[in-house]
Amino acid sequence: MEHEFYRGLAQRVRDIAQRVDPFTKRRLLKLAERYAVKDVGSEPASTTERPLPIPRPRLHVVLGPEDG
């Protein structure tokens, strides 16, 4: 089912690419290539995991007797 979806999506993008300016056409054809690769399933998932933020404790300022 997923293969049919990406195959159809790639074809629709190629159809749109035939009616636009050269710059957009080039980008759309690259996008269609990526969808075609997903259809084949040879491309691994390209999700980049971001590291979790390092927890930093809040610093409390302690005032001395001379500070008030």
BAPA-470045 format. One record per atom (N, C-alpha, C): atom name; x, y, z. Coordinates in pm, 1 decimal, always signed. Atoms other than C-alpha are relative to their C-alpha. Example, Ala and Ser with C-alpha at 12.3 -4.5 7.8 and 13.67 -1.06 7.14 Angstrom:
<pts>
<pt><nuvo>N</nuvo><px>+89.0</px><py>-119.0</py><pz>+0.0</pz></pt>
<pt><nuvo>CA</nuvo><px>+1230.0</px><py>-450.0</py><pz>+780.0</pz></pt>
<pt><nuvo>C</nuvo><px>+90.0</px><py>+120.0</py><pz>+0.0</pz></pt>
<pt><nuvo>N</nuvo><px>-82.0</px><py>-119.0</py><pz>-6.0</pz></pt>
<pt><nuvo>CA</nuvo><px>+1367.0</px><py>-106.0</py><pz>+714.0</pz></pt>
<pt><nuvo>C</nuvo><px>-77.0</px><py>+109.0</py><pz>+73.0</pz></pt>
</pts>
This chain:
<pts>
<pt><nuvo>N</nuvo><px>+82.4</px><py>-119.1</py><pz>+0.0</pz></pt>
<pt><nuvo>CA</nuvo><px>+0.0</px><py>+0.0</py><pz>+0.0</pz></pt>
<pt><nuvo>C</nuvo><px>+87.2</px><py>+126.0</py><pz>+0.0</pz></pt>
<pt><nuvo>N</nuvo><px>-89.2</px><py>-115.4</py><pz>-7.4</pz></pt>
<pt><nuvo>CA</nuvo><px>+279.0</px><py>+243.1</py><pz>+90.3</pz></pt>
<pt><nuvo>C</nuvo><px>+74.5</px><py>+18.9</py><pz>-132.1</pz></pt>
<pt><nuvo>N</nuvo><px>-71.9</px><py>-8.7</py><pz>+127.1</pz></pt>
<pt><nuvo>CA</nuvo><px>+462.0</px><py>+158.9</py><pz>-233.3</pz></pt>
<pt><nuvo>C</nuvo><px>-85.2</px><py>+69.2</py><pz>-105.7</pz></pt>
<pt><nuvo>N</nuvo><px>+90.0</px><py>-62.1</py><pz>+97.7</pz></pt>
<pt><nuvo>CA</nuvo><px>+158.8</px><py>+256.4</py><pz>-440.4</pz></pt>
<pt><nuvo>C</nuvo><px>-13.1</px><py>+150.0</py><pz>+26.7</pz></pt>
<pt><nuvo>N</nuvo><px>+11.7</px><py>-141.2</py><pz>-37.0</pz></pt>
<pt><nuvo>CA</nuvo><px>+128.9</px><py>+584.0</py><pz>-250.0</pz></pt>
<pt><nuvo>C</nuvo><px>+119.3</px><py>+79.7</py><pz>-52.6</pz></pt>
<pt><nuvo>N</nuvo><px>-119.0</px><py>-73.1</py><pz>+43.3</pz></pt>
<pt><nuvo>CA</nuvo><px>+489.4</px><py>+689.4</py><pz>-318.2</pz></pt>
<pt><nuvo>C</nuvo><px>+16.0</px><py>-2.5</py><pz>-151.6</pz></pt>
<pt><nuvo>N</nuvo><px>-7.8</px><py>+7.2</py><pz>+145.4</pz></pt>
<pt><nuvo>CA</nuvo><px>+475.0</px><py>+570.8</py><pz>-678.4</pz></pt>
<pt><nuvo>C</nuvo><px>-93.7</px><py>+104.2</py><pz>-62.0</pz></pt>
<pt><nuvo>N</nuvo><px>+95.8</px><py>-97.7</py><pz>+50.8</pz></pt>
<pt><nuvo>CA</nuvo><px>+163.7</px><py>+781.4</py><pz>-739.0</pz></pt>
<pt><nuvo>C</nuvo><px>+43.9</px><py>+142.4</py><pz>+28.3</pz></pt>
<pt><nuvo>N</nuvo><px>-47.4</px><py>-132.6</py><pz>-36.3</pz></pt>
<pt><nuvo>CA</nuvo><px>+309.7</px><py>+1078.0</py><pz>-556.1</pz></pt>
<pt><nuvo>C</nuvo><px>+114.2</px><py>+44.0</py><pz>-91.3</pz></pt>
<pt><nuvo>N</nuvo><px>-111.9</px><py>-31.7</py><pz>+89.4</pz></pt>
<pt><nuvo>CA</nuvo><px>+628.4</px><py>+1063.9</py><pz>-764.0</pz></pt>
<pt><nuvo>C</nuvo><px>-51.3</px><py>+35.3</py><pz>-139.1</pz></pt>
<pt><nuvo>N</nuvo><px>+54.6</px><py>-27.4</py><pz>+133.1</pz></pt>
<pt><nuvo>CA</nuvo><px>+423.0</px><py>+1054.1</py><pz>-1084.0</pz></pt>
<pt><nuvo>C</nuvo><px>-70.3</px><py>+135.1</py><pz>-4.1</pz></pt>
<pt><nuvo>N</nuvo><px>+67.9</px><py>-130.3</py><pz>-4.4</pz></pt>
<pt><nuvo>CA</nuvo><px>+210.8</px><py>+1353.1</py><pz>-978.3</pz></pt>
<pt><nuvo>C</nuvo><px>+100.4</px><py>+113.7</py><pz>+1.2</pz></pt>
<pt><nuvo>N</nuvo><px>-103.0</px><py>-103.6</py><pz>-5.5</pz></pt>
<pt><nuvo>CA</nuvo><px>+523.4</px><py>+1553.0</py><pz>-896.5</pz></pt>
<pt><nuvo>C</nuvo><px>+65.4</px><py>+15.9</py><pz>-136.6</pz></pt>
<pt><nuvo>N</nuvo><px>-57.4</px><py>-8.3</py><pz>+135.1</pz></pt>
<pt><nuvo>CA</nuvo><px>+671.1</px><py>+1465.3</py><pz>-1238.6</pz></pt>
<pt><nuvo>C</nuvo><px>-93.7</px><py>+72.0</py><pz>-96.3</pz></pt>
<pt><nuvo>N</nuvo><px>+97.8</px><py>-67.5</py><pz>+86.6</pz></pt>
<pt><nuvo>CA</nuvo><px>+348.9</px><py>+1577.4</py><pz>-1407.9</pz></pt>
<pt><nuvo>C</nuvo><px>+1.4</px><py>+150.7</py><pz>+23.4</pz></pt>
<pt><nuvo>N</nuvo><px>-3.8</px><py>-142.8</py><pz>-33.0</pz></pt>
<pt><nuvo>CA</nuvo><px>+359.9</px><py>+1911.7</py><pz>-1226.0</pz></pt>
<pt><nuvo>C</nuvo><px>+129.6</px><py>+61.5</py><pz>-52.3</pz></pt>
<pt><nuvo>N</nuvo><px>-130.4</px><py>-51.3</py><pz>+42.5</pz></pt>
<pt><nuvo>CA</nuvo><px>+729.1</px><py>+1950.5</py><pz>-1313.2</pz></pt>
<pt><nuvo>C</nuvo><px>+1.6</px><py>+35.0</py><pz>-148.2</pz></pt>
<pt><nuvo>N</nuvo><px>+2.8</px><py>-27.8</py><pz>+143.1</pz></pt>
<pt><nuvo>CA</nuvo><px>+643.4</px><py>+1951.4</py><pz>-1684.1</pz></pt>
<pt><nuvo>C</nuvo><px>-61.5</px><py>+136.6</py><pz>-32.1</pz></pt>
<pt><nuvo>N</nuvo><px>+71.7</px><py>-124.7</py><pz>+26.7</pz></pt>
<pt><nuvo>CA</nuvo><px>+442.8</px><py>+2274.5</py><pz>-1643.9</pz></pt>
<pt><nuvo>C</nuvo><px>+59.9</px><py>+121.8</py><pz>+70.5</pz></pt>
<pt><nuvo>N</nuvo><px>-55.1</px><py>-111.3</py><pz>-77.3</pz></pt>
<pt><nuvo>CA</nuvo><px>+676.6</px><py>+2496.0</py><pz>-1440.8</pz></pt>
<pt><nuvo>C</nuvo><px>+132.8</px><py>+46.5</py><pz>-58.4</pz></pt>
<pt><nuvo>N</nuvo><px>-126.6</px><py>-55.2</py><pz>+47.5</pz></pt>
<pt><nuvo>CA</nuvo><px>+991.7</px><py>+2702.3</py><pz>-1484.9</pz></pt>
<pt><nuvo>C</nuvo><px>+115.4</px><py>-98.6</py><pz>+25.6</pz></pt>
<pt><nuvo>N</nuvo><px>-111.2</px><py>+95.1</py><pz>-9.8</pz></pt>
<pt><nuvo>CA</nuvo><px>+1331.9</px><py>+2526.4</py><pz>-1517.6</pz></pt>
<pt><nuvo>C</nuvo><px>+53.9</px><py>-20.5</py><pz>+142.0</pz></pt>
<pt><nuvo>N</nuvo><px>-52.0</px><py>+13.8</py><pz>-135.7</pz></pt>
<pt><nuvo>CA</nuvo><px>+1446.7</px><py>+2599.1</py><pz>-1161.1</pz></pt>
<pt><nuvo>C</nuvo><px>-91.6</px><py>-88.1</py><pz>+84.9</pz></pt>
<pt><nuvo>N</nuvo><px>+96.6</px><py>+78.5</py><pz>-77.3</pz></pt>
<pt><nuvo>CA</nuvo><px>+1129.3</px><py>+2461.4</py><pz>-1003.1</pz></pt>
<pt><nuvo>C</nuvo><px>-8.3</px><py>-142.3</py><pz>-54.3</pz></pt>
<pt><nuvo>N</nuvo><px>+4.9</px><py>+132.6</py><pz>+61.6</pz></pt>
<pt><nuvo>CA</nuvo><px>+1125.5</px><py>+2172.6</py><pz>-1249.7</pz></pt>
<pt><nuvo>C</nuvo><px>+112.4</px><py>-88.6</py><pz>+52.5</pz></pt>
<pt><nuvo>N</nuvo><px>-115.5</px><py>+76.0</py><pz>-49.3</pz></pt>
<pt><nuvo>CA</nuvo><px>+1473.4</px><py>+2064.7</py><pz>-1141.4</pz></pt>
<pt><nuvo>C</nuvo><px>-23.5</px><py>-45.9</py><pz>+143.8</pz></pt>
<pt><nuvo>N</nuvo><px>+25.4</px><py>+35.3</py><pz>-140.9</pz></pt>
<pt><nuvo>CA</nuvo><px>+1372.1</px><py>+2072.3</py><pz>-773.9</pz></pt>
<pt><nuvo>C</nuvo><px>-110.7</px><py>-103.9</py><pz>+12.3</pz></pt>
<pt><nuvo>N</nuvo><px>+109.0</px><py>+97.2</py><pz>-4.9</pz></pt>
<pt><nuvo>CA</nuvo><px>+1048.5</px><py>+1884.8</py><pz>-836.7</pz></pt>
<pt><nuvo>C</nuvo><px>+45.2</px><py>-138.0</py><pz>-46.9</pz></pt>
<pt><nuvo>N</nuvo><px>-49.1</px><py>+129.8</py><pz>+47.5</pz></pt>
<pt><nuvo>CA</nuvo><px>+1227.7</px><py>+1613.7</py><pz>-1032.9</pz></pt>
<pt><nuvo>C</nuvo><px>+88.2</px><py>-67.4</py><pz>+104.4</pz></pt>
<pt><nuvo>N</nuvo><px>-78.2</px><py>+57.6</py><pz>-110.0</pz></pt>
<pt><nuvo>CA</nuvo><px>+1471.2</px><py>+1567.1</py><pz>-743.5</pz></pt>
<pt><nuvo>C</nuvo><px>-92.1</px><py>-55.2</py><pz>+108.3</pz></pt>
<pt><nuvo>N</nuvo><px>+97.6</px><py>+46.2</py><pz>-97.9</pz></pt>
<pt><nuvo>CA</nuvo><px>+1173.9</px><py>+1538.1</py><pz>-510.2</pz></pt>
<pt><nuvo>C</nuvo><px>-65.6</px><py>-129.2</py><pz>-46.6</pz></pt>
<pt><nuvo>N</nuvo><px>+60.3</px><py>+121.4</py><pz>+55.4</pz></pt>
<pt><nuvo>CA</nuvo><px>+1013.5</px><py>+1280.7</py><pz>-739.0</pz></pt>
<pt><nuvo>C</nuvo><px>+96.5</px><py>-117.7</py><pz>+11.1</pz></pt>
<pt><nuvo>N</nuvo><px>-101.2</px><py>+105.4</py><pz>-17.4</pz></pt>
<pt><nuvo>CA</nuvo><px>+1340.4</px><py>+1083.7</py><pz>-729.2</pz></pt>
<pt><nuvo>C</nuvo><px>-0.5</px><py>-53.9</py><pz>+142.3</pz></pt>
<pt><nuvo>N</nuvo><px>+1.5</px><py>+42.5</py><pz>-140.5</pz></pt>
<pt><nuvo>CA</nuvo><px>+1328.7</px><py>+1078.2</py><pz>-350.8</pz></pt>
<pt><nuvo>C</nuvo><px>-122.6</px><py>-84.7</py><pz>+29.6</pz></pt>
<pt><nuvo>N</nuvo><px>+120.3</px><py>+80.6</py><pz>-19.8</pz></pt>
<pt><nuvo>CA</nuvo><px>+971.2</px><py>+951.3</py><pz>-358.1</pz></pt>
<pt><nuvo>C</nuvo><px>+14.5</px><py>-135.9</py><pz>-66.6</pz></pt>
<pt><nuvo>N</nuvo><px>-19.4</px><py>+127.0</py><pz>+69.9</pz></pt>
<pt><nuvo>CA</nuvo><px>+1068.8</px><py>+684.7</py><pz>-611.6</pz></pt>
<pt><nuvo>C</nuvo><px>+90.7</px><py>-91.7</py><pz>+81.4</pz></pt>
<pt><nuvo>N</nuvo><px>-89.9</px><py>+80.9</py><pz>-82.7</pz></pt>
<pt><nuvo>CA</nuvo><px>+1350.2</px><py>+569.3</py><pz>-382.5</pz></pt>
<pt><nuvo>C</nuvo><px>-76.9</px><py>-55.8</py><pz>+119.0</pz></pt>
<pt><nuvo>N</nuvo><px>+81.8</px><py>+49.3</py><pz>-111.0</pz></pt>
<pt><nuvo>CA</nuvo><px>+1103.3</px><py>+544.5</py><pz>-93.8</pz></pt>
<pt><nuvo>C</nuvo><px>-90.4</px><py>-111.7</py><pz>-46.8</pz></pt>
<pt><nuvo>N</nuvo><px>+84.7</px><py>+104.0</py><pz>+55.6</pz></pt>
<pt><nuvo>CA</nuvo><px>+881.5</px><py>+336.7</py><pz>-321.1</pz></pt>
<pt><nuvo>C</nuvo><px>+75.0</px><py>-132.3</py><pz>-6.1</pz></pt>
<pt><nuvo>N</nuvo><px>-81.8</px><py>+120.6</py><pz>+7.6</pz></pt>
<pt><nuvo>CA</nuvo><px>+1164.4</px><py>+90.5</py><pz>-373.4</pz></pt>
<pt><nuvo>C</nuvo><px>+33.9</px><py>-49.2</py><pz>+139.8</pz></pt>
<pt><nuvo>N</nuvo><px>-29.0</px><py>+37.8</py><pz>-137.1</pz></pt>
<pt><nuvo>CA</nuvo><px>+1244.5</px><py>+95.8</py><pz>-2.8</pz></pt>
<pt><nuvo>C</nuvo><px>+147.7</px><py>-20.8</py><pz>+28.0</pz></pt>
<pt><nuvo>N</nuvo><px>-143.1</px><py>+21.3</py><pz>-20.4</pz></pt>
<pt><nuvo>CA</nuvo><px>+1621.5</px><py>+98.7</py><pz>-46.1</pz></pt>
<pt><nuvo>C</nuvo><px>+64.2</px><py>+108.8</py><pz>+84.4</pz></pt>
<pt><nuvo>N</nuvo><px>-57.2</px><py>-109.8</py><pz>-77.7</pz></pt>
<pt><nuvo>CA</nuvo><px>+1672.3</px><py>+428.1</py><pz>+134.2</pz></pt>
<pt><nuvo>C</nuvo><px>-35.9</px><py>-15.9</py><pz>+147.4</pz></pt>
<pt><nuvo>N</nuvo><px>+33.2</px><py>+7.8</py><pz>-142.3</pz></pt>
<pt><nuvo>CA</nuvo><px>+1702.2</px><py>+406.6</py><pz>+511.4</pz></pt>
<pt><nuvo>C</nuvo><px>-69.2</px><py>+127.2</py><pz>+46.7</pz></pt>
<pt><nuvo>N</nuvo><px>+69.1</px><py>-116.6</py><pz>-53.8</pz></pt>
<pt><nuvo>CA</nuvo><px>+1494.6</px><py>+639.3</py><pz>+720.8</pz></pt>
<pt><nuvo>C</nuvo><px>+101.9</px><py>+108.8</py><pz>+31.5</pz></pt>
<pt><nuvo>N</nuvo><px>-96.7</px><py>-108.2</py><pz>-17.0</pz></pt>
<pt><nuvo>CA</nuvo><px>+1664.4</px><py>+976.1</py><pz>+727.9</pz></pt>
<pt><nuvo>C</nuvo><px>-40.6</px><py>+92.0</py><pz>+114.3</pz></pt>
<pt><nuvo>N</nuvo><px>+34.6</px><py>-81.5</py><pz>-115.4</pz></pt>
<pt><nuvo>CA</nuvo><px>+1552.0</px><py>+1090.6</py><pz>+1067.6</pz></pt>
<pt><nuvo>C</nuvo><px>+124.8</px><py>+25.0</py><pz>+81.9</pz></pt>
<pt><nuvo>N</nuvo><px>-115.5</px><py>-38.1</py><pz>-79.4</pz></pt>
<pt><nuvo>CA</nuvo><px>+1818.0</px><py>+1276.7</py><pz>+1255.2</pz></pt>
<pt><nuvo>C</nuvo><px>-47.4</px><py>+27.1</py><pz>+142.0</pz></pt>
<pt><nuvo>N</nuvo><px>+38.2</px><py>-21.2</py><pz>-138.6</pz></pt>
<pt><nuvo>CA</nuvo><px>+1788.4</px><py>+1251.5</py><pz>+1628.2</pz></pt>
<pt><nuvo>C</nuvo><px>+85.7</px><py>+109.2</py><pz>+59.9</pz></pt>
<pt><nuvo>N</nuvo><px>-72.1</px><py>-105.9</py><pz>-68.1</pz></pt>
<pt><nuvo>CA</nuvo><px>+1881.2</px><py>+1556.3</py><pz>+1824.9</pz></pt>
<pt><nuvo>C</nuvo><px>+25.8</px><py>-44.7</py><pz>+142.6</pz></pt>
<pt><nuvo>N</nuvo><px>-27.0</px><py>+38.0</py><pz>-138.6</pz></pt>
<pt><nuvo>CA</nuvo><px>+2048.8</px><py>+1506.2</py><pz>+2160.2</pz></pt>
<pt><nuvo>C</nuvo><px>-90.0</px><py>+75.9</py><pz>+95.8</pz></pt>
<pt><nuvo>N</nuvo><px>+81.1</px><py>-66.2</py><pz>-101.4</pz></pt>
<pt><nuvo>CA</nuvo><px>+1849.5</px><py>+1586.1</py><pz>+2469.1</pz></pt>
<pt><nuvo>C</nuvo><px>+80.5</px><py>+113.7</py><pz>+62.6</pz></pt>
<pt><nuvo>N</nuvo><px>-73.2</px><py>-110.7</py><pz>-62.5</pz></pt>
<pt><nuvo>CA</nuvo><px>+1936.5</px><py>+1916.5</py><pz>+2633.6</pz></pt>
<pt><nuvo>C</nuvo><px>+55.4</px><py>-43.2</py><pz>+135.9</pz></pt>
<pt><nuvo>N</nuvo><px>-63.1</px><py>+30.4</py><pz>-128.4</pz></pt>
<pt><nuvo>CA</nuvo><px>+2168.7</px><py>+1898.3</py><pz>+2931.7</pz></pt>
<pt><nuvo>C</nuvo><px>-71.0</px><py>+81.0</py><pz>+107.6</pz></pt>
<pt><nuvo>N</nuvo><px>+67.6</px><py>-76.5</py><pz>-105.4</pz></pt>
<pt><nuvo>CA</nuvo><px>+1977.1</px><py>+1987.5</py><pz>+3246.5</pz></pt>
<pt><nuvo>C</nuvo><px>+100.9</px><py>+83.5</py><pz>+78.0</pz></pt>
<pt><nuvo>N</nuvo><px>-88.5</px><py>-89.3</py><pz>-74.7</pz></pt>
<pt><nuvo>CA</nuvo><px>+2133.1</px><py>+2284.1</py><pz>+3420.8</pz></pt>
<pt><nuvo>C</nuvo><px>-75.8</px><py>+49.7</py><pz>+122.0</pz></pt>
<pt><nuvo>N</nuvo><px>+71.3</px><py>-43.0</py><pz>-120.4</pz></pt>
<pt><nuvo>CA</nuvo><px>+2038.9</px><py>+2351.0</py><pz>+3780.3</pz></pt>
<pt><nuvo>C</nuvo><px>-1.3</px><py>+152.4</py><pz>+10.1</pz></pt>
<pt><nuvo>N</nuvo><px>+8.9</px><py>-145.1</py><pz>-20.9</pz></pt>
<pt><nuvo>CA</nuvo><px>+1921.2</px><py>+2698.8</py><pz>+3866.4</pz></pt>
<pt><nuvo>C</nuvo><px>+93.7</px><py>+38.6</py><pz>+113.4</pz></pt>
<pt><nuvo>N</nuvo><px>-89.7</px><py>-49.4</py><pz>-103.7</pz></pt>
<pt><nuvo>CA</nuvo><px>+2173.5</px><py>+2896.0</py><pz>+4064.9</pz></pt>
<pt><nuvo>C</nuvo><px>-75.8</px><py>+100.0</py><pz>+87.4</pz></pt>
<pt><nuvo>N</nuvo><px>+64.6</px><py>-89.8</py><pz>-94.9</pz></pt>
<pt><nuvo>CA</nuvo><px>+2047.0</px><py>+3067.9</py><pz>+4377.2</pz></pt>
<pt><nuvo>C</nuvo><px>+106.8</px><py>+92.4</py><pz>+58.3</pz></pt>
<pt><nuvo>N</nuvo><px>-92.8</px><py>-97.3</py><pz>-54.1</pz></pt>
<pt><nuvo>CA</nuvo><px>+2216.6</px><py>+3383.5</py><pz>+4491.5</pz></pt>
<pt><nuvo>C</nuvo><px>-31.5</px><py>+15.7</py><pz>+148.6</pz></pt>
<pt><nuvo>N</nuvo><px>+16.2</px><py>-16.8</py><pz>-144.4</pz></pt>
<pt><nuvo>CA</nuvo><px>+2270.7</px><py>+3393.5</py><pz>+4864.5</pz></pt>
<pt><nuvo>C</nuvo><px>+66.0</px><py>+132.2</py><pz>+38.4</pz></pt>
<pt><nuvo>N</nuvo><px>-50.8</px><py>-129.2</py><pz>-39.6</pz></pt>
<pt><nuvo>CA</nuvo><px>+2309.1</px><py>+3742.9</py><pz>+5000.9</pz></pt>
<pt><nuvo>C</nuvo><px>+61.6</px><py>-9.0</py><pz>+139.2</pz></pt>
<pt><nuvo>N</nuvo><px>-65.9</px><py>-2.4</py><pz>-130.1</pz></pt>
<pt><nuvo>CA</nuvo><px>+2548.7</px><py>+3796.7</py><pz>+5285.3</pz></pt>
<pt><nuvo>C</nuvo><px>-51.7</px><py>+114.8</py><pz>+84.5</pz></pt>
<pt><nuvo>N</nuvo><px>+48.2</px><py>-105.7</py><pz>-89.8</pz></pt>
<pt><nuvo>CA</nuvo><px>+2496.4</px><py>+4027.1</py><pz>+5581.2</pz></pt>
<pt><nuvo>C</nuvo><px>+32.9</px><py>+140.2</py><pz>-53.0</pz></pt>
<pt><nuvo>N</nuvo><px>-35.2</px><py>-132.3</py><pz>+49.1</pz></pt>
<pt><nuvo>CA</nuvo><px>+2674.7</px><py>+4313.5</py><pz>+5401.7</pz></pt>
<pt><nuvo>C</nuvo><px>-82.3</px><py>+39.6</py><pz>-123.8</pz></pt>
<pt><nuvo>N</nuvo><px>+78.5</px><py>-29.2</py><pz>+119.2</pz></pt>
<pt><nuvo>CA</nuvo><px>+2450.4</px><py>+4283.2</py><pz>+5090.9</pz></pt>
<pt><nuvo>C</nuvo><px>-142.9</px><py>+42.4</py><pz>+30.9</pz></pt>
<pt><nuvo>N</nuvo><px>+124.8</px><py>-56.0</py><pz>-30.7</pz></pt>
<pt><nuvo>CA</nuvo><px>+2139.1</px><py>+4361.9</py><pz>+5269.5</pz></pt>
<pt><nuvo>C</nuvo><px>-106.3</px><py>-82.3</py><pz>+51.1</pz></pt>
</pts>
